[in-house]
Amino acid sequence: MTFALTVPGEDARSLAGDWLVRAAGQGEWRTVADRGLDKTGWQATATPGRWWLDPGLADESAVLYRRHFELPENLSTGPDSAGHPDTHRDTHWDTHRDARWWLVATGLCDLGHLWLDGTYLGDLRGRHAEHAFEVNPLLRFGSEHLAAVEAARGAVRVPQTENAQVQIQRTGPARIERVRALVIEASPDRAVLRIAATVDSAGTHRCEVTTTVLPADDLDAGWSQDAARQEAEPDGETVAQAARERSEQERETTGDATAGVSRPRIHQIATLGDGLALSEPVLARGRNELEWLVALERPSLWWPAGLGDQALYCIDIDVAIDGRSSHAVRRPTGIRTVSVRRGKLAVNGEPHRDGLDGLRVIEHELSHPGVYESANTDGRLLCQQVTLDASVFAGAERGLRALAAQAAAAAADHAGHHPSVAAWQPVPVTGEHRRRSGLSPWAHRTVRHAMHSADPTRPVL
């Protein structure tokens, strides 16, 4: 969905493989990003993020990673670096002066830090959170680059099937940073989804936000990259001409109310108020918090195994500027409601035969997306624990409330759209710190309140 650069014979997006790793010695993080660092003591690894599988590193709690990589020369010869904004201009974000490049990492570590070409980008807090850093200026200095990571793990090791992903992505002026999708109403007649997103914008822009919710097995669910590229790069036409033609087609087929959307083929498979939502907010420079509703008429409900079918949907969100897709994301979901009354669990208003005992608890850490997706397909119900990190718990009321809100938001963003997640379970503080603090009842109420605020559609057990 992200229109990342593709070079014939070379994958410029993925930074998989060819990483070097070694145990992190005292203070060595200060030199891990140096280009001239001695490679003595480093070993090759194909599994960044799971160093305990590498020889001699099984007992290490922290390691250092390095990876040299090359990108096409045209990144360093674009209009920004040449100083001539009108040179090489076209309708693609590739060489357009508004294109933005990102280094995106997931699954590398529980706690860590990331550098590119000796420049510190930021910390990596949360294994399954997506960490994206804009790297336009760094990529334009040349084609050869160096990524470096200081990585540390928490108390729980992830399964061996979970791999880290490090990518170079390209977007337009706006990028979707996070999405939270919750089903607030579900019945055989109608469903309503509440969607919240954070959009990072390089400047002030009027954009088009298009959201479709379609069955996952629908052939028209989402947009293929080839089709998206054709719209982003009209052959022999200007963007304005392409936009006018789209508007004329839309008026002929759907009326003026839906004119102006960046993807006219949507109107062949969804209509306003039934799986389609359109908005045209004005984005300010920096982070923009957006929230909207999407309605579905006569949806297919998701049921646990033994109670019905596991109908799944795809939520596709596209942010377009000047008629071109700037960034798009997809989230899987299912239409259902969950409630607990008098200690009994109900799904879509129907009592679950196993009740709360039928919930599989996902302990401590947020799991890999594949865990939730498998449960969605199989019709299993999960209870996700929400844990605060005792190492950063200060014991102060303000500190705990901020930490609880952060943990609750991360959980709702990461797993809130999965129908298999039926409940949350707060675990305020773990280990010796919990016994010493004496604050566990109050801490539990604090985390519970934060979780209810982040996701009011699920019970907090």
N, C-alpha and C positions, 0 to 999 in steps of 0.2 A: 504493500500500500504506500510505502514511502518511495518516492522516485529517486532511488539511489543510483549513482553513476555505474554504468556497466561498460567495460572496455573489452573488445573482442580478445579472447584468449586469456583474460585476467579478471579475477574477482577483486575489485577494489573496495568491496564493502566489508567482507569478513576478515578478521585478524586471527583466525583459528590456526593452530599449529605453529611450530618454530619458536616457541617461547623458551627462555632460559630461566632456571629457578635455582635458588640456594637458600639455606637457612639464614634468617635475619640475625646478624650479630649486633652487639651493643653499638648503637649510633650509626649503623651502616645505612640506614634510610637516608642519611644526608647525602650520600654519593650514588645512590642507586640509579639516578637519572643522568649521571655524567656520561657523555659519549665515549670518552677515552677510558672508561673503567676496565680494569684487568678482568678477563673472562676466566681466570684460574678459579677453580672451585665451583663453577656453575655447571649445571647439567641440563640437557634438553628435556622438554616435557611436552606431551601432546594433550595434557589435561589441566590447563590452568584453572585454579580454583579448588583442586582436589590434590594438594601436594602430598597428603599422607599416603597416596598410592605410589609415589615416586620413591626409588631406592634411597634409603638413609634418611628420609624426611617424615617417617610415620609418627614420630613423637614430637615434632616441632609444632609449636603453637603459632609461629609467625614465620613468614618467608618473604623473599624478594623476587619479583618477576621482571624480566626485560624482554622486549621484542623489537627488532629492527624490521621496518617494512617500507615499501615504496608505493607511491601513488603516481598516476599519470602526470606528465609534464604540464598538461593544460590547466591543472589546478594552480600552478605557480605563475602562469602567464595570463590569468584572467584580467578583466578590466580594472579590478580594484588595485592589483599589484602594478599594472602597467601605468596607471595614472591617467588613462584615457577612457572615461566611462562610456564613450560612444563607440569604442572599438569592439568588434566581435559581438555586438549586441544581437540577440535573437529572442525568440519567444520561449526558450527553455530556461529553467532555473540553473542549468548547468553552468553556463558562462554569463548569465545575467548578473548584474551587480547586486541584486537582492538575494541571491542564493546564500544559504547558510549551511555550514558544515559542522558536524557533531561527532564527537567520540562518545560512543554509547557502550556501557558495560553493565552486565548483569551476571550474578552467580559467582563472582570472583572471591568474595570474602564477606565475613560478617562485619568486620571493621578494617578499614584500610585507607590508603591514600594513592592518588593517581597523578602521574606526571606525563607530559608530552614534550619532547625536545627540550628537556631540562626545565620546563615551566610547570609549576604546580597548578593542577586543575581543581582539585578539591578532594573531599573525603568520600569513601565508599562505605556508607553505613546501612547495613541491611542486605543480606545475600540476594534476596529475590526482588528487591527494588531495582527499578531501572535508573541508572545514573547517566545523565547526558550532559556533556560539556561542549560549549561552542568553541571551535578551534580554527575559525577562518584565518586569522592572522598567521597562525603557526604553519598551516598547510601551504601558504603562499610563499614561504621562504625557500622551498625546494621540493624535490620529489622524495628524498630519503628522510625517514623520520624514526624516532625512538619512543616507544611507550614503556613506562616503568611503573611498577605497582609495589607498595608495601602491603602485604595481606596478613590478617590475623583471623583466627577462627574463634567461635564461641564454644560453649560447653557441648553442643550437640553437633555431630558430624552429619552432613547430608548424605543421602543414598548415592551409591556409585553411578547411578544412571543419570545424575544431574550434571550437566556440563555448563561451563561458563560461556558467555557470548560477548565478544568485543567486536564492535563494528564501527566503520566510518559511514555515516549517513548524510545525505543531502536533503534539505527541505527548502521551501520558499521562505518568505519573511516571517511566517508564523509556524510554530511547532506545538503540537499537543503534548504537554508534559505529563498529565495524569488524567484518568477518567474514572469516575465512580458511577456505576449503573445499578440502581435498586428498583425492584418491583414493588410498588406501593399499593397496587390494586390488581387483583386477578380473579376472573370469573369466566365461565364459558362464553359470556356475552361481551366482555370488555376487559382490557388490561391497561394499566398506566405505568410507565416507567419514568423514574426521575433520574436524570443524567446530569452530573456535574463534571466540569472539565477545567483544567488550568491550561491556558494557551499563552505561550511566550512569544511576544511580537517584537520585531526589530524596530518598529516605528509605529506611527499612527496610521491605521488602515481600516477602511470599511471592508468587512469580509462577509462571506457566505458560509454559514455552517449548515451542512446537510446531514441529516441523520436518518438512516433506514434501519428498520427491524424486520427481518425476513427469516423464514424457516431456514435452518442450516442446510437442509437438503435441496433447497431451491436453487436451480441452475443460475439464476440471476442474482443470488445473494452476493453482495460485494461487487467490486469492479476488478477486472483483470488489469494487470500492469500494462499490457499491450494497448488495451482500449484507453486506459488513462493517458498513456503517452501520446496516443493519437489526438486526444483532446488537448493535451498540454502543448502539442506541437502541430498546429494546423498547417498542412502542406500548402505553401504558397499564399497563406492568408495572414492577415494581422490578427492579433487577439481581439481587437474591437470588432472586426468583421465576423469572426467566429462567434462572439458573444451575441451579435445582432441576429445571426442565423439561428442560434439556439433559442433566443427569445421568440422569434417567429414560429419555430416549430412547436414550442411549448404553448403558445397562444392557440394554435390550431388544434392541439390535442387535449389540453387541460385547462385552457382559459387563462386570463390575466393573473389570477391569484397566485399561480405558481411560476410565473415568468421570472427569469433571471438566475435560476439555479445553475450551478456550474456543470451538472451532469444530467442532460435531458433524458437519458435512457432510464433514469430512476422512475420517471412518470409512467413508464410502461408496466412497472411491476409493483408500484405502491402509490397511494394517493394521500393527500394531506389529511391528517387526522386518523389515518389507518396505516401505521407503519412508516410514515414519513413526516419529518419535522424540518422546517426551514426557518432560518433566522438570519438577520443581517446586522450583527452588532458592530460597533466601532471599537477596534482594539487600540489600546494605548501602548506606548513603549513599555516593555517589561512584562510582568505576569498579569494575566487577566483571568478573573474567576467568573465562569459562566455556568448557568444552571437552566435547564429547560425540561419539559415533559414531552413524552411520546406516547400516543394512544394506539391501541390495537383493537380492532373489532373482531369478535368471534375468534379469539386465539386458541391454539392447541395448548392445553395445560401440561406441565411437567409433573409426573407422579413418581414416588418411590417405587422400587421393584415390588411387584405383587399387587399394587393398587392401580396401575395404569401404565400408559406409554411414557417414555422419556423424550418428549418433544423438545427439541432444542432450536434456538434462534441465534442469528448473528446480528450484532449491533455494529453498524459501520458509520463512522463519523468522519466527515471530510470538511476541512477548513480551506476555502478557496479565496484567493485575492486576485482581482483583475481577471476573473474568468479562468484562472489556472489553479489546480490543486496545489496547495502549499504543504499540507501534511494530512494524512489520513490514518486512522487506527481501526482495529476490529476487536470486539469483545464477544465471547460466547455467553449465552444466557439461556435461562428457561423461565417460563411464566408460571409462577406458583406463589402461594403465601404460606407462612409457617407461624404457628402460635402455640403457646403453652398455657393451659388453663387447668388449675387444680392439679398440677403435676403431670398432666397428660399432654402429649404432643399431637398436634393436628396439622395436616398438610392439606391446603385448599379446603379447609373446614371439615375434613374427614379425619377421624381419629386414626393414628398410626398403630398398627397391631402390636408392635414391639415397644411403643412409647419412647421415653427417654433412654431406655436400655438399648434401643436400636441404633443409637448414635455412636459412630466411631470417632473417638477423640484424637485430633491432630495435636500432639503435645508440643508446647513451647514455641517452636519456630513456625513461621509461615512456610508452607510447602511449595514445591515446584508446581507451576501451573498444570503440568501433566497429571498430577495427583488428583486435582479437582476435576479436570476434564474427564478422566477415567471414571470418577464417581458420578459425574453428570450422565455419562452414557450408560453406566450400569445401574443407575437408580439407587445408589447408596447415599445415606445421610451422614453428614459429618458435623462434628462440633469442633470449631477451631479455637484453641487457646490463644489468649492475648497476653503476652508476658512482658514485664518491664525488666530492663537490664539492671541487675543489682549493682553493677560496677559504676553506673552513672547516677544511681539514686542518692540524692543528697539529703533526704529526710525532711526538707522544707516543704511547706504546703504549696508554695508557688512552683517549686521545682517538680513536685510530683504531679501536679495538675497539668503542667506543660508536657511532661513526659507521657502521661496517660493519654492526653489528646493526640500527641504525635503517634503513639503506638496504635490507638484506635483508628486514626485516619489511614495509617499504612495498611492495617488489616482490611478495612472496608474497601480501599482502592484495589488491593491485591486480590481479594477473594469475594467481595460483595456481589459481583455479577454472576457467580456460580450458583445454580439452584441446589446443588448437593450440600452446600454449606447451610445448615439449618439453624445453627445457634453459635453464640460466642461464649467463651468461658474465660473470665479474667483471672490471671495469676499475677497478683500485684508485685511481690518481691520473693525471690527464691533464695534457698541456701541459708547460711549462717546469718546473713544480714537481716533476713526476715525475723529470725528468732530474737536477734538483739534489738531490733528497732522498736518492737512493741506497737507498731502502727498498722499491722496487717488488716484489722477490721475497717479502719478508716481508709486505708489504701485501697482495699477491695471496693468500697463504695465509690471512691474517686474514679477508679478504672471502669466500674460498671456504668457510672453516669457518663463518662467520656465515650464509652462504646454505644450507649443508647443515643447519644447526640450524633455520632458518626453514622450509625445505621439503626434507625428506629423500626425497621421492617423485620428484625429477627429478635428472638428472646435472648437475654443474657443470663446464663445459668449460674 
